[in-house]
Amino acid sequence: MSEPVLAAESVSVERGGMTLLEDVSLSVSAGDRLLVRGPSGAGKTTLFTMLGLLDEPEAGQVLVAGTDATALSERERARLRRETLGFVFQDFQLVPDLTARENAVLPQTHGGERDEAWVDDLLSTLGVADRGDHYPATLSGGEKQRVAIARALANRPDVILADEPTGQLDPETTEQVASLLLDVQASIGTALVTISHDPALDPYFDRTETLRDGRIVE
Ligand SMILES: Nc1ncnc2c1ncn2[C@@H]1O[C@H](COP(=O)(O)OP(=O)(O)OP(=O)(O)O)[C@@H](O)[C@H]1O
């Protein structure tokens, strides 16, 4: 297997006297598709937060292309996050007063390399180029998520992290959005880690890990 682009090594997280993650290890390499499943309360969002360098574990390491993110300052970690990770959220998290295209370009305006032609290509591949001048409030859920996927890829990240990306979509739109996400991920060769309890996503992934009570189980 090639060098992991993102890895959790023996990660444990405690909050408010509770253990939310215990000794969790997983890794992905370029082009991998990993689905992390688990029932409500299993710790999926907590794991997403750790892999996304949005919070720090009490024990263990999170390695991004071999760099131990837990050893970095907050500022260095934010930079590593911007340069290497792209995020897709269940509730889209588009900025309401920016157009679809402005939302998708956003990561490039925050320290990324300016390459708007790449963002236009993404919007086109994702079938929302003609929605570029629309504001999020006028887009359907599936369109919003396709714009959010373009935004996640704007900086050509090594890893896309998606938290319940189809959680607000109907079954037909789920299928469309999942297929597009996987197509664009495969064409770029970025790794994809998706956290979800939606069984409809199972067929799209070549690896699945299950979290239960904060631990990876067989
Ligand atoms: N800051 C915190 N302090 C104390 N407990 C927390 C904190 N954050 C989350 N929890 C608890 O930790 C457990 C795991 O939460 P998490 O949100 O990671 O689960 P999840 O698998 O994403 O669940 P869901 O599918 O319902 O979103 C839950 O029991 C939750 O109530």
The ligand as an ORCA input file, in Angstrom:
! r2SCAN-3c Opt
* xyz 0 1
  N     -18.343     17.830     23.938
  C     -18.930     16.736     24.382
  N     -19.009     16.467     25.712
  C     -19.611     15.350     26.182
  N     -20.164     14.411     25.382
  C     -20.134     14.614     24.068
  C     -19.516     15.771     23.478
  N     -19.636     15.681     22.122
  C     -20.294     14.527     21.866
  N     -20.606     13.883     23.023
  C     -21.247     12.555     23.147
  O     -20.367     11.610     22.563
  C     -21.060     10.596     21.855
  C     -20.579     10.546     20.401
  O     -21.014     11.725     19.727
  P     -20.874     11.900     18.135
  O     -21.583     13.172     17.788
  O     -19.457     11.784     17.767
  O     -21.689     10.628     17.605
  P     -22.222     10.271     16.143
  O     -21.842      8.861     15.892
  O     -21.756     11.303     15.179
  O     -23.800     10.382     16.317
  P     -24.956     10.843     15.275
  O     -24.988      9.790     14.195
  O     -26.200     10.835     16.134
  O     -24.589     12.218     14.808
  C     -22.534     10.941     22.021
  O     -23.033     10.151     23.094
  C     -22.539     12.410     22.376
  O     -23.654     12.741     23.163
*
